[in-house]
Structures are given as structure tokens and as C-alpha cells.
């Protein structure tokens, strides 16, 4: 007998009349208002709920199919999910785009559909590439019918809204759900209790001495909410489960409140709720570091209890746990899950240590997203021990047994033992989270071919030597539904008109069908028209945000990414200054008109990155005000970069700047989005750039700079940035202009830390790649002047980048790491 609930037997409502009826019913019964008195937010919320209803029906059928099949589930643990706006995606996935527009028009509502859609807030659950990748993978998991649940934190304020004041970045709270979030469902009855601090006591009758009772000193509640994750052209709707921190019901101190001690009365409430207040609390202070570690444990503690709860729906034998559960750790933020699962299995469920460790190692897989040593997360042992005393004991026990194995495998090599230990010894011992992740998992993957190779050869070399079969590569991808169909509807319509239908949105290999059209003059003309229309849209928005005028016919040169020294925004601004100085030196020369668009946030405590932002804005102010270069060189830094802004910039870009020092970028996803939308890449052999170049052809990629091996050799031989400065006239002129106050109203000290860093150590070899970069830029300008050639290269970039769909990424994970199969969800049964 089917376990499918009777409520799912109804047929989904797709007709205009039925959609209008649902709109009116939701307006009356959910919002409690009428058509005549409804506000714009009432109408937006009503539209969202009406679309959501179509997904709820699919979700019920998905849950029933998963319960019947009892498959192996993928549980994706991530500190970030940069989901983007939900309304346009869910309209597409429910095939209600047209009916929704028509429903509002025929009901005579005073607001245009576009006005209401603009109220759809972007969930503040992520920051950059890590969160956007997680969102793309969830989308593809559902699209490929893979049983999966994402787990994360339901942040109240997200990362931050970026604003500029006199060119400086200022962080403002991102109260993204101020008007409510119609896409989430709260489940306070499923709240989990999470402990912190306290002490441990040995358990009586435990001869191993490895079990203990943790008696926390402080607790918080983790209240879950879920958001629906629909697949495209399928009935599967998975979920992402997000945890919000709350205090217990008795946490408000009424006696203190009555005595007028109002702040003290809510101390416990504030302390608990701070855990999920913002993404990545500033860790430049001891309190910030403690809060960040607390946040990480809160996420994994709630998620693991929920995973075990779900496992027990259909299973009782713990040995079956790895066969039914695979937990993917998205970077090091969720790695405490390894120790938490051991604590639960050993202390609460009574398994012996060896059995629990075998289950744990067969359950977790780990994605490492960095090669930078400073980005491999570590925590002070004293903080770890104080906040999570039982977990510190478990780390020591894991390390003890692990190092026994290391010594057996590499006798006499104490250097290897020291490097591989989970504890970094020193004046302040620290727990190495990446080491814990590798030891506690059955698979470790990088996210691009070069990145995965360098993980094996450098960052995690010792572990790869011990466990060579544990290391894999899964190259990143992005969803074409979000980053082509939704963000670039003009280009998508053109592609569909030539390929015949939209099957390419699920099978991006079909984009290869565009290759012959690259030599079709009529198609190239239409391709250019699409790009220009997208640039007009960007110009309109840029003028609103910054007041800067963008010429739609100029080369649109784009650098959009998190601001970090290794990504080398400083190299790009040196190029801008050089172009500016060339025009000033020869005002009558013919130049390629160029608009340089920057966007990206710097971490609040990353002062050097914030100084780079200030420099970019200062250079922009000088260049844009100088009539000598008017309409020949324009610089715009668009504030508050997020998915919605990316969806505007990416379709308009002619040139994609991917200029990090080779060997430093894990993969990148911005480079993939831009190439898929026909932007040509100027880049180093770093991250996914290498595979993009292989896919599109070296002749359709602008390559410059050192390889990772050459960069390492250059550093080893003794690198002298001042010698490069002295030998290159244009480089010296650009740096002298910054140092001399040209872009700081004569203040020669404003950018001194940048100049001292770049002429002193130049950690990311910016000056070493400067001349190669400029020569490459000069060369690509000559290509730009041949518009047919540039357009041909643009078309081929799109045609040949189908490999970078996140559907392919998920297929690789399923086949190579997770060993999971799809569970198709049946459509609605006839009434």
C-alpha cells in the first residue's frame, strides 16, 4: 500500500482561472486583507505563497517517494547558501511565469508584476563563491532526482550590506527578512538543544576509558526552518534545513525586569540569539572568535541530531548508517561534525570506540576549497577546550590512535608525525580542522584539476601519501537555469531559437550545437545585439547605484569577486592607472573605449582589502572626472555585490578578469558564469581557468602570467619587487601616482600600507605579472577591434562551456564519491 498522503492526489492547478482563484484565496485567508486594501507587500507575499503551493504538493510526493525507497541520502553541510531571489526561479520551475503575469493583469491590480517581483528579497545566507556553489549543487541534486538535504544556519542579518562613504567600505546590517520570508517553513517543535562549556565526567562501567558524560554549563535551542529546493523539469523538491538559535522558554528573567534591570533580564536571550545573528562574526577579537566557533558547533550539533532522526525513520542497525547517510563537509566550517558524531555514537548511543570510528570514517566526505595555509582553519586549544570540553577529549583520542598509524606507516619520520597531527604544537597549541576533516572522512576532493593536484602535492601532501585513494577531483560547476535562463533571458531565447527547445538547460552538452553558428554573420549580429541590450541594462543600474555613466558600445571589462590580495584587484587597478596615464600622455591617440566594472566585498576585519576598495573608488573618482579621458575610460565599483547584481553584470560582460596568482585560487565560479554567457577570459593558469581554456580552446582565451610552478620557483630564487619597479617605466609611474597622492587629494600616507606591501614582499607576485598582463591586454584590444572575430570567440565560449554545469558536477560526486542513485518522483495521480 502506498504511503503517499491523500493530500498529494490532487492535480496541480495551472490554468489562469485556478491561479487567480488561489491568489485571491491566499490574499484573504493568509494575508487577511482584500484586493482593494492590499499593499504591495501583501500582493508580493500572496504571489509567493501561491507559487509555493505548487511546490508543496511536489514536496509531499518527494518525501513519500524517499520514504518508500529508503535510499542513501546526501546531507550537505555548509555555512553558506547564496540562494539568490526565489520568486523568478520558482516561477520557472513551476512553469507559471506567464500565468502569474497574466493573472495580475486580468485582476486589475494596481501594481505591475515587475514591481512586486522587485520585493523578493535575496536570502542573506551566504557571502561568495562557497555559498553560490552550495546553492548550485542543491539545485542540481534536485534536478537529477538525488535524495538530499542541505543543512546550514538561518542567519538573521546575513553577512552585511556594503555601502561606500567617501570611497571606504562600510558594513550595514542586511535585515533580509524584515517583511517576512514567504519561502520558509518554521518547525519549532523540532528544536534541538545544544550545549556549550561545562565539564565532563567518566562513565561508570566503561573499561576503555573512552566514554564520558558531558555536563554543559550553557544551552541554546536550535529551531529549524526549511526552504524548498525544486528541481528543473522534474517533480523532485528537496529541502535545505536552516537552524536559528533561540533561548529556552524560561530564559527571560522576570524578576530582574521588574526591578528595572532590563538589559540583565534578557542577557541569556541575547547570548543565545547572537549565535545565528550574522554570517561569519568578526573574529579579530577573542569574543568574535569564540562566537564563530560556537556558531560552527551549533550548526553541526543540530544537523547531526536531525540526520540521525531521519535515519531512524526506516533504520535501526547502526552498521547501516554509512549505507544510508553520506555527509558532505563543504570546507572546514562544519568539520566539528566528525567529533560530534563520535560523541553521539560513543557517549549517547553506547557504541564502542572502534565501531563508532569505522562508521564515522565511512560517513563523511570533505571538500577543501583553498590552498592558502592561512585559510586552513585552526582553533586555539584553550578556547576549544573551554567551549567544547568533551569534543577536545575526542580530538585527543582520535589523534592518539591516528598518530600510532602514522608512526607505523612511516617509522622514524617524526617530522611527518608533527605535520599530520591534529594538534599544532607551539606557544598556543591549535586544533587543525583540515587535518581532522581528512582523518575523519573517506574521500577528500578539490574543486578543479590544478587545485586537486596541488592539494595532493603541497597542502595535504602527507595525507595523500598515506591515503592516495582518498583524494579525488570534482571540478566546480554552476546551474545554467539560474545563470543563463534567469539572468540572461535574451541570450537564452536566442540559443533556444537555434537549438529548437530548452533541453539544453538540463543537457548543456547540447550547447555544442552553437559552434557552426559562430561563422554565421546573421547569428553573430544577433549575438552582439543581445550583448549590447544587456549592457544598456547594466548601464541603467550602474547610474542608479553610482552615478557613473557606462557607454554600451565600450569594452565591458569586469572584475567581480570577493576582494582579497591573492585575487589581485590591485593588479587590475594598476592596469587602469596605466591606461589613464597613457591617455594623458597622448590625448589624441586612438584608444579602445573601455568600462572597467568592479564589485565585491571585503571582510570587515581585512583592512588591506578594504584599502584596495578605497583605492579603486579613488581612482574611479579621478578618472571619471577627467574630461580628457571621457567616454574612453570609465571605472565603476558597484556596491553590495550579491547574486542579483551578478545576474545583471554577468550577461553584460565582454571581458572576464580572472587574474589571481597561479596556484592560489581553488576553482572560481564567477569565471564559469562569465564564460557561459560569452565573456572572454583574461586569466592566469589558475583554478578552473585551466579547464575553461582547455574546453574553449587556447585561441579563445587570453592567457598571461606565470604558472604555479614558475611562481614557486620565482619566490624560491629570491624575489625582488623593487627591481621590477625600477626596471619598468609604466609600472613605476602607476605606483608613484598612488604613492604621490594623485588619487588621495595629495595625501601621501593614505595608501602607504599598500605600497609598502607591494614593494616590500609582494606576497602574490603582482609586479612580476604586471608586464605580461599589460601586453595581454594590449593584444586583446586588437582582437576587440575585429568585432566579428571577438563575437565568434564569444559564441564559442558559450558553446564549449557546457562541461561546467553543476549537473555534471553532481553527477561526478554521485558516481565517484557518494555512490548514490536517483529516486524519481511520480507526477500527480489523476483525480
C-alpha positions in Angstrom: 0.0 0.0 0.0 1.3 3.4 -0.9 2.5 5.7 1.9 1.7 8.8 -0.2 -0.6 11.1 1.7 -4.1 11.6 0.2 -3.4 15.4 0.0 -1.0 14.8 -2.8 -3.6 13.1 -5.0 -5.0 16.4 -6.3 -4.0 17.7 -9.7 -1.8 20.8 -9.6 -3.5 24.0 -10.6 -2.1 25.5 -13.8 -4.9 27.4 -15.5 -5.2 31.1 -15.3 -8.6 30.9 -13.6 -7.2 28.5 -10.9 -4.1 30.5 -10.4 -6.3 33.7 -9.9 -8.5 31.8 -7.5 -5.6 30.8 -5.4 -4.2 34.3 -5.4 -7.4 35.7 -4.1 -7.8 32.9 -1.5 -4.3 33.4 -0.2 -4.8 37.2 -0.1 -7.9 36.8 2.0 -7.1 33.8 4.2 -3.3 34.0 4.6 -2.7 37.8 4.5 -6.1 38.7 5.9 -6.8 41.6 3.6 -8.7 42.4 0.4 -7.9 43.3 -3.1 -8.9 46.9 -2.5 -6.8 47.4 0.6 -3.8 45.2 -0.2 -0.3 46.8 -0.1 2.5 45.9 -2.5 4.0 43.6 0.2 0.6 41.9 0.7 0.4 41.2 -3.0 4.1 40.0 -3.3 3.6 37.7 -0.3 0.4 36.4 -1.8 2.1 35.7 -5.2 5.0 33.9 -3.5 2.6 31.7 -1.4 0.6 30.8 -4.5 3.7 29.7 -6.3 4.9 28.0 -3.2 1.7 25.9 -3.0 2.6 24.2 -6.3 6.0 23.2 -4.8 4.5 22.0 -1.6 2.5 19.4 -3.5 5.7 18.2 -5.2 7.5 18.2 -1.8 4.9 15.9 -0.3 5.3 13.4 -3.2 9.1 13.6 -3.0 9.0 12.8 0.8 6.7 9.9 0.1 8.9 8.5 -2.7 12.0 8.8 -0.5 10.3 7.1 2.4 9.2 4.2 0.2 12.7 3.8 -1.4 14.7 4.2 1.8 17.8 5.3 -0.3 21.2 6.6 0.7 20.7 10.3 1.3 23.2 13.1 0.6 23.4 15.5 3.5 25.2 18.7 2.5 26.6 20.7 5.4 27.6 24.3 4.6 28.0 27.5 6.5 26.7 29.4 3.4 23.9 29.1 0.8 23.8 32.1 -1.5 20.5 31.2 -3.0 19.5 34.4 -4.8 16.0 35.5 -5.3 13.5 32.7 -5.1 10.5 34.1 -6.9 11.8 34.0 -10.5 13.4 30.6 -10.0 10.2 29.1 -8.6 8.0 30.6 -11.3 10.3 29.0 -13.9 10.4 25.6 -12.1 6.6 25.5 -11.7 6.0 26.7 -15.3 3.9 29.6 -14.0 5.9 32.6 -15.3 3.3 33.6 -17.9 0.2 32.6 -16.0 1.4 34.7 -13.0 1.9 37.8 -15.1 -1.5 37.4 -16.8 -3.2 36.7 -13.5 -2.2 40.1 -12.1 -3.0 41.9 -15.3 -6.6 40.5 -15.5 -7.3 41.0 -11.8 -6.8 44.8 -12.4 -4.2 45.1 -9.6 -2.6 48.5 -9.5 0.9 47.1 -9.3 2.9 45.8 -12.2 4.3 42.3 -11.9 7.9 43.7 -12.0 7.1 46.0 -9.1 6.1 43.0 -6.9 8.9 40.8 -8.1 11.4 43.5 -7.0 10.2 43.0 -3.4 11.5 39.4 -3.5 14.5 39.7 -1.0 17.6 37.8 -1.6 18.1 35.4 1.4 21.1 36.6 3.4 22.6 33.1 3.9 25.9 33.4 2.1 28.7 35.6 1.0 30.6 34.5 -2.1 31.7 31.5 -4.2 31.4 29.0 -1.4 27.7 29.8 -0.8 26.9 30.2 -4.5 28.4 26.8 -5.3 26.4 25.2 -2.5 23.2 26.7 -3.9 24.0 25.5 -7.4 24.7 22.0 -6.1 21.4 21.8 -4.3 19.7 22.9 -7.4 21.3 20.1 -9.4 20.7 17.5 -6.7 17.0 18.1 -7.1 17.1 18.4 -10.9 18.9 15.0 -11.0 16.4 13.4 -8.5 19.1 12.8 -5.9 17.7 12.4 -2.3 19.4 15.2 -0.5 19.0 17.7 2.4 21.1 20.8 2.8 21.9 22.0 6.3 23.1 25.4 7.4 22.2 28.4 9.7 19.3 30.7 9.3 21.1 34.0 9.8 19.1 36.9 10.9 21.2 39.5 9.2 23.4 37.6 6.7 26.9 38.9 6.0 26.4 42.6 5.6 25.1 45.2 3.2 28.1 47.0 1.6 27.9 50.8 1.3 30.6 53.3 0.3 31.3 56.5 2.2 33.9 58.7 0.6 35.1 55.5 -1.1 35.5 53.5 2.0 33.6 50.3 2.6 31.0 50.5 5.4 29.1 47.5 6.6 25.4 47.8 7.3 23.0 45.1 8.6 21.3 43.1 6.0 17.8 42.6 7.5 16.8 40.5 4.6 13.6 39.1 6.2 12.3 42.3 7.8 9.0 41.8 5.9 8.9 38.1 6.4 10.1 35.3 4.2 7.3 33.5 2.4 9.6 30.8 1.2 10.4 29.2 4.5 8.5 27.0 6.9 9.4 27.2 10.6 9.3 24.0 12.7 9.7 25.0 16.4 8.5 21.6 17.5 11.7 20.0 16.0 14.0 22.2 18.0 17.3 20.7 19.2 19.1 21.5 22.5 22.8 22.4 22.0 25.3 22.6 24.9 28.4 24.7 25.5 31.1 24.9 28.1 30.8 22.9 31.3 32.7 19.7 32.3 32.9 16.0 31.6 32.8 13.0 33.9 33.9 9.4 33.1 31.1 7.0 32.7 31.0 4.1 35.2 31.5 0.6 33.9 33.5 1.8 30.9 36.7 -0.3 30.8 38.0 1.5 27.7 38.0 4.9 29.4 36.9 6.4 26.1 33.3 7.2 27.1 32.2 10.2 29.1 29.3 12.3 30.1 29.3 16.0 29.1 27.5 18.3 31.5 27.1 21.6 29.7 27.1 24.9 31.6 25.0 26.7 28.9 22.5 25.6 26.4 20.7 27.1 23.4 17.8 25.9 21.3 18.2 25.3 17.6 14.9 26.0 15.9 14.7 24.7 12.3 13.1 26.1 9.3 13.1 24.7 5.8 13.1 26.2 2.4 12.1 24.2 -0.7 14.7 23.3 -3.3 12.9 22.3 -6.5 14.5 20.6 -9.5 14.0 21.8 -13.0 11.7 19.7 -15.3 11.2 17.1 -12.6 8.8 16.5 -9.7 11.6 16.3 -7.1 11.6 19.0 -4.4 14.3 18.6 -1.8 14.9 20.9 1.2 17.5 23.0 2.9 17.1 22.9 6.7 18.3 26.0 8.5 18.9 26.5 12.2 18.1 29.6 14.2 19.4 30.0 17.7 16.9 30.7 20.4 16.9 30.8 24.2 14.7 28.5 26.2 11.2 29.5 27.3 12.4 30.3 30.9 15.3 32.4 29.7 13.6 35.8 30.3 14.3 36.9 33.9 11.1 38.5 35.0 12.4 39.4 38.5 15.2 41.5 37.0 12.9 43.1 34.5 10.5 44.0 37.4 13.4 45.6 39.2 14.2 47.8 36.3 17.3 45.8 35.3 16.1 45.4 31.7 19.3 44.6 30.0 20.2 41.9 32.5 16.7 40.4 32.1 17.4 39.5 28.5 21.1 38.6 28.8 20.5 34.9 28.2 18.2 35.6 25.2 20.8 37.8 23.6 23.6 35.4 24.2 21.7 32.6 22.6 20.3 34.5 19.6 23.7 36.0 18.8 24.8 32.6 17.6 22.7 32.9 14.4 22.7 36.7 14.1 25.3 37.2 11.4 27.3 35.1 8.9 31.0 34.9 10.0 31.2 37.1 13.1 34.3 39.3 13.0 37.0 37.1 14.5 39.5 39.8 15.1 38.6 39.8 18.8 38.6 37.0 21.4 34.8 37.3 21.7 34.4 37.2 18.0 36.5 34.0 17.7 34.5 32.3 20.4 31.2 33.3 18.8 32.4 31.9 15.4 33.4 28.5 16.9 30.1 28.5 18.8 28.2 29.1 15.6 30.0 26.2 13.8 29.3 23.7 16.6 25.6 24.9 16.8 25.2 24.1 13.1 26.6 20.6 13.2 25.1 19.6 16.6 21.6 20.5 15.3 22.1 18.9 11.9 23.5 15.6 13.1 20.7 15.1 15.5 18.3 15.7 12.7 20.2 13.4 10.3 20.0 10.6 13.0 16.3 11.3 13.4 15.8 10.9 9.7 17.9 7.7 9.6 15.7 6.2 12.3 12.5 6.6 10.2 13.3 3.4 8.5 16.5 2.0 10.0 17.7 0.7 13.4 21.1 -1.0 12.7 23.9 1.4 13.2 26.1 -0.6 10.8 23.6 0.5 8.1 24.3 4.2 8.8 27.0 4.7 6.2 24.9 2.9 3.6 22.1 5.3 4.2 23.9 8.5 5.0 26.7 10.4 3.3 27.6 13.8 4.8 29.5 16.2 2.6 31.5 18.8 4.5 31.6 22.0 2.5 35.0 23.4 3.6 36.2 23.3 7.2 33.3 25.2 8.9 31.3 22.0 9.5 34.2 19.7 10.4 33.2 19.6 14.1 30.6 17.2 12.8 33.3 14.5 12.9 33.7 14.9 16.7 30.0 15.4 17.3 29.1 12.2 15.5 31.7 10.3 17.6 30.3 11.9 20.8 26.8 10.9 19.9 27.7 7.3 18.9 30.0 6.6 21.8 28.5 8.6 24.7 24.8 8.7 23.9 24.2 5.5 21.9 26.8 3.4 23.6 28.8 2.1 20.6 32.4 1.0 21.3 35.1 3.4 20.0 36.3 1.3 17.1 32.8 0.7 15.7 31.9 4.3 16.1 35.1 5.4 14.4 34.5 3.0 11.5 31.0 4.4 11.0 32.3 8.0 11.1 35.0 7.5 8.6 32.6 5.8 6.2 30.1 8.6 6.5 31.9 11.8 5.9 33.4 13.3 2.7 35.3 16.6 2.7 35.6 19.3 0.0 38.7 21.5 0.6 38.2 24.9 -1.1 41.6 26.5 -0.5 45.4 26.2 -1.0 46.2 29.1 1.3 47.7 28.0 4.6 46.1 30.8 6.5 42.7 29.7 5.2 43.1 26.2 6.6 41.1 26.8 9.8 42.6 26.2 13.2 41.3 26.9 16.7 43.2 27.6 19.9 43.2 24.5 22.2 42.3 26.6 25.2 39.3 28.1 23.5 38.2 24.7 22.1 38.6 23.0 25.5 36.7 25.7 27.3 33.8 25.8 24.9 33.6 22.1 23.9 35.4 20.1 26.6 34.1 16.7 25.5 35.0 17.4 21.9 38.5 18.3 22.9 38.9 14.9 24.6 37.6 13.2 21.5 40.1 15.1 19.3 42.9 14.0 21.5 41.7 10.4 21.4 41.4 10.4 17.6 44.8 12.0 17.3 46.4 9.4 19.6 45.2 6.4 17.5 45.8 8.2 14.2 49.4 9.1 15.0 50.0 5.5 16.1 49.1 4.6 12.5 51.3 7.3 11.0 54.3 6.1 13.0 53.6 2.5 11.8 53.4 3.6 8.2 56.4 6.0 8.3 58.7 4.7 11.1 61.2 7.2 12.3 59.7 10.2 10.5 58.7 12.4 13.4 58.6 15.4 11.1 55.7 13.8 9.3 54.0 13.0 12.6 54.3 16.6 13.6 52.9 17.9 10.3 50.0 15.4 10.3 49.0 15.7 13.9 45.5 17.2 14.6 47.2 19.5 17.1 49.6 22.1 16.0 52.1 22.5 18.8 53.7 25.8 19.9 53.3 28.6 22.4 49.5 28.5 21.7 48.6 24.9 20.6 45.8 24.8 18.0 43.4 22.2 16.6 43.9 21.8 12.8 40.4 21.4 11.3 41.5 20.4 7.8 43.6 17.6 9.3 40.6 16.4 11.3 38.5 16.5 8.2 40.9 14.4 6.2 41.3 11.9 9.0 37.6 11.6 9.7 36.4 11.2 6.1 36.5 8.5 3.4 37.0 11.0 0.5 38.7 14.4 0.1 38.2 16.4 -3.1 39.5 19.6 -4.6 37.3 21.6 -7.0 39.5 22.0 -10.1 42.2 19.8 -11.7 45.0 22.1 -10.7 43.6 22.7 -7.2 43.2 19.0 -6.6 46.7 18.2 -7.8 48.2 20.9 -5.6 46.3 19.6 -2.6 47.9 16.3 -3.1 51.4 17.7 -3.9 51.6 20.5 -1.3 48.8 21.5 1.1 47.8 17.9 2.1 50.8 16.0 0.7 51.5 13.9 3.8 47.9 12.7 3.9 47.8 11.9 0.2 51.0 9.9 0.6 49.3 7.9 3.4 45.9 7.5 1.7 46.4 8.1 -2.1 43.0 6.6 -2.9 41.2 9.0 -0.7 41.9 12.1 -2.9 39.7 13.0 -5.8 38.8 15.9 -8.1 35.4 17.2 -8.8 35.5 20.4 -10.9 33.0 23.0 -9.9 30.0 24.0 -12.0 27.1 26.4 -11.9 23.4 25.9 -12.7 22.5 27.1 -16.3 18.9 27.7 -15.1 20.0 30.5 -12.7 23.0 31.9 -14.6 21.7 31.7 -18.1 17.9 31.2 -18.3 17.0 33.6 -15.5 19.9 36.0 -15.5 20.3 36.3 -19.3 16.8 35.7 -20.9 17.8 37.4 -24.1 20.7 35.1 -24.8 18.7 32.1 -23.6 15.9 32.9 -26.0 18.4 33.3 -28.9 20.0 29.9 -28.0 16.7 28.2 -27.8 15.6 29.6 -31.1 18.5 28.0 -32.8 18.7 24.7 -30.8 14.9 24.2 -31.1 13.9 23.9 -27.4 15.1 24.3 -23.9 16.5 20.8 -23.4 20.0 22.4 -23.2 19.1 23.7 -19.7 19.4 20.1 -18.4 21.9 18.9 -21.0 24.4 21.6 -21.6 26.4 19.4 -24.0 23.7 20.5 -26.5 25.3 24.0 -26.5 27.8 22.5 -28.8 25.2 22.9 -31.5 26.0 26.7 -31.5 29.5 26.1 -32.8 28.6 26.2 -36.5 26.7 29.4 -35.9 29.9 31.2 -34.8 30.7 31.6 -38.5 27.1 32.8 -39.4 27.2 36.6 -39.9 23.5 37.0 -39.1 23.8 35.0 -35.9 26.8 37.0 -34.8 24.9 40.2 -35.4 22.0 38.9 -33.2 24.6 37.8 -30.5 26.1 41.3 -30.5 22.6 42.9 -30.2 21.8 40.7 -27.2 25.1 41.7 -25.5 24.5 45.4 -26.2 21.0 45.3 -24.8 22.4 43.6 -21.6 25.0 46.4 -21.3 22.2 49.0 -21.6 20.5 47.3 -18.6 23.8 47.4 -16.7 24.4 51.0 -17.5 21.0 52.0 -16.2 21.6 50.2 -12.9 25.1 51.5 -12.6 23.9 55.0 -13.0 21.3 54.5 -10.3 23.9 53.0 -7.9 26.9 55.2 -8.5 26.0 58.0 -10.9 28.7 56.7 -13.3 27.7 56.7 -17.0 28.6 53.5 -18.9 28.8 53.5 -22.6 27.1 50.4 -24.0 29.5 50.3 -27.0 32.6 50.3 -24.9 34.5 47.1 -24.0 32.9 46.0 -20.7 35.8 44.8 -18.6 34.5 43.0 -15.4 36.2 42.0 -12.2 33.6 40.8 -9.8 34.7 38.7 -6.8 35.5 38.8 -3.1 38.2 41.4 -2.5 41.4 39.6 -1.4 45.1 40.2 -2.1 45.6 36.9 -3.9 42.7 37.7 -6.3 44.8 40.7 -7.2 42.4 43.6 -7.7 45.5 45.7 -7.1 46.9 44.4 -10.4 43.8 45.4 -12.2 43.8 48.9 -10.8 47.5 49.3 -11.8 46.4 48.5 -15.3 43.6 51.1 -15.1 46.1 53.7 -13.9 48.5 52.8 -16.7 45.7 53.2 -19.3 44.8 56.5 -17.8 48.4 57.8 -17.8 48.8 56.7 -21.5 45.7 58.8 -22.5 47.0 61.8 -20.5 50.4 61.4 -22.2 48.9 61.3 -25.7 45.3 62.7 -25.6 44.9 62.5 -29.4 45.7 58.8 -29.7 43.1 56.3 -30.8 42.2 54.0 -27.9 39.7 51.3 -27.4 36.9 52.7 -25.2 36.7 50.6 -22.0 34.5 50.5 -19.0 36.0 48.7 -16.0 33.4 47.3 -13.6 34.4 46.2 -10.1 32.2 44.6 -7.5 32.9 42.6 -4.4 33.0 42.8 -0.6 36.0 42.7 1.8 35.8 41.0 5.1 35.2 43.7 7.8 38.5 43.0 9.6 40.5 42.6 6.4 42.0 46.1 6.4 44.3 45.7 3.4 41.4 44.5 1.2 39.3 47.5 2.4 42.2 49.8 1.5 42.2 48.2 -2.0 38.4 49.1 -2.3 39.2 52.6 -1.3 41.9 52.8 -3.9 39.6 51.6 -6.7 37.0 54.1 -5.7 39.6 56.9 -5.5 41.0 56.1 -8.9 37.5 55.9 -10.3 36.7 59.4 -8.9 39.7 60.9 -10.6 39.4 59.1 -13.9 35.6 59.7 -14.3 36.0 63.4 -13.5 38.8 63.9 -16.1 37.3 65.2 -19.4 40.5 64.2 -21.2 39.5 60.5 -20.9 35.7 61.0 -21.1 34.0 58.0 -22.7 37.3 56.4 -23.4 38.0 55.1 -19.9 35.4 54.7 -17.2 35.6 53.0 -13.8 32.7 51.9 -11.7 32.7 50.0 -8.4 29.1 48.7 -7.9 28.3 48.3 -4.2 26.8 45.4 -2.3 27.7 42.6 -4.7 25.2 39.7 -4.5 23.5 37.2 -6.7 21.0 39.7 -8.1 23.8 42.1 -9.0 25.8 39.3 -10.6 22.7 38.4 -12.7 23.0 41.9 -14.1 26.7 42.2 -14.6 27.5 38.7 -16.0 25.3 39.0 -19.1 26.8 42.4 -19.9 30.4 41.4 -19.6 32.7 41.3 -22.6 35.9 40.6 -20.7 36.2 38.4 -17.6 39.1 39.2 -15.3 40.5 36.0 -13.6 43.9 37.2 -12.6 44.8 35.6 -9.3 48.3 34.3 -8.9 48.5 30.8 -10.3 48.3 28.2 -7.6 46.2 30.3 -5.2 42.6 30.1 -6.5 40.8 26.8 -5.8 38.5 27.0 -8.7 36.3 30.0 -9.0 32.7 30.0 -10.2 32.5 33.6 -11.4 34.9 32.6 -14.2 32.5 29.9 -15.2 29.4 32.1 -15.2 31.0 34.7 -17.3 32.4 32.3 -19.9 29.0 30.5 -20.2 27.5 33.9 -21.0 30.0 34.6 -23.7 32.6 36.8 -21.9 36.1 36.1 -23.0 38.6 35.4 -20.2 41.8 37.1 -19.5 43.5 35.0 -16.9 46.3 33.0 -15.4 46.6 29.2 -15.4 44.8 29.0 -12.0 41.8 27.2 -10.7 39.1 26.4 -13.2 40.7 28.8 -15.7 42.9 25.9 -16.9 39.9 23.7 -17.7 38.0 26.6 -19.2 40.9 27.2 -21.6 41.0 23.5 -22.4 37.3 23.5 -23.2 37.0 26.7 -25.2 40.4 26.4 -26.9 43.6 28.3 -26.2 42.9 30.6 -29.2 39.7 31.8 -27.4 41.3 32.6 -24.1 43.7 35.5 -23.2 46.5 33.9 -21.2 49.2 35.8 -19.2 51.4 35.3 -16.2 53.5 32.7 -14.5 52.4 29.1 -13.9 52.1 27.9 -10.4 55.5 26.1 -10.7 57.1 29.2 -12.1 55.7 31.4 -9.3 57.0 29.0 -6.7 60.4 29.0 -8.4 60.5 32.8 -8.6 59.8 33.1 -4.9 62.4 30.4 -4.1 65.1 32.1 -6.1 64.7 35.4 -4.2 62.1 37.7 -5.5 62.8 41.5 -5.5 59.7 43.6 -6.4 61.7 46.8 -6.1 63.9 45.7 -9.0 60.8 45.2 -11.2 59.6 48.6 -10.1 62.9 50.3 -11.1 63.1 48.5 -14.4 59.5 49.2 -15.8 58.7 52.8 -16.5 55.0 52.4 -16.7 54.8 50.3 -13.6 56.9 52.9 -11.7 54.7 55.7 -12.9 51.5 53.9 -11.8 52.9 53.2 -8.3 54.4 56.7 -8.0 51.0 58.2 -8.8 49.4 56.2 -5.9 52.2 57.0 -3.5 52.4 60.6 -4.5 48.8 61.3 -3.6 47.3 61.7 -7.2 44.3 59.6 -6.1 44.2 60.8 -2.5 44.0 64.6 -2.7 47.7 64.9 -2.1 47.7 62.6 1.0 50.9 60.6 0.5 50.2 58.3 3.5 46.6 57.1 2.7 47.8 54.2 0.6 51.2 53.7 2.1 50.4 50.3 3.6 49.6 49.0 0.1 52.7 50.5 -1.4 54.9 49.2 1.4 53.4 45.7 1.0 53.7 45.6 -2.8 57.3 47.0 -2.9 58.3 45.0 0.2 57.3 41.4 0.0 54.6 41.4 -2.8 53.2 38.2 -1.5 51.2 37.4 -4.6 53.8 38.5 -7.2 51.6 41.2 -8.6 54.5 43.2 -10.0 56.1 40.0 -11.5 53.0 39.5 -13.7 52.4 43.2 -14.4 54.1 43.4 -17.8 52.8 40.1 -19.0 49.3 41.3 -18.1 49.6 44.6 -19.9 50.9 43.0 -23.0 48.0 40.6 -22.9 45.5 43.5 -22.5 47.1 45.4 -25.4 46.7 42.3 -27.5 43.1 41.6 -26.7 42.3 45.2 -27.6 43.5 44.5 -31.1 41.1 41.5 -31.2 38.2 43.7 -29.9 38.6 45.9 -33.0 37.7 43.0 -35.2 34.1 42.7 -34.0 33.3 39.5 -36.0 36.4 37.8 -34.6 35.5 38.8 -31.0 31.9 37.7 -31.4 33.0 34.4 -32.9 35.2 33.8 -29.8 32.3 34.8 -27.5 29.9 32.3 -29.2 32.5 29.5 -28.9 33.0 30.2 -25.2 29.3 29.6 -24.6 29.1 26.7 -26.9 32.0 24.9 -25.3 31.4 25.5 -21.6 28.6 23.0 -21.1 31.0 20.9 -19.1 30.8 23.5 -16.3 27.1 22.8 -15.5 26.6 21.9 -11.8 24.6 19.0 -13.1 27.9 17.4 -14.3 29.5 18.3 -11.0 26.8 16.5 -9.1 26.9 13.5 -11.5 30.7 13.3 -10.7 30.0 13.4 -7.0 27.3 10.7 -7.2 29.5 8.4 -9.3 32.9 9.0 -7.8 32.3 9.8 -4.1 28.8 9.4 -2.8 27.7 6.2 -4.7 24.1 7.3 -4.7 21.3 6.8 -7.3 18.4 8.9 -8.3 14.9 8.3 -6.9 12.4 9.5 -9.5 9.3 11.2 -8.0 6.0 10.3 -9.7 3.7 13.0 -11.0 0.3 13.7 -9.6 -2.2 10.9 -9.9 -5.4 11.6 -11.8 -8.4 12.6 -9.7 
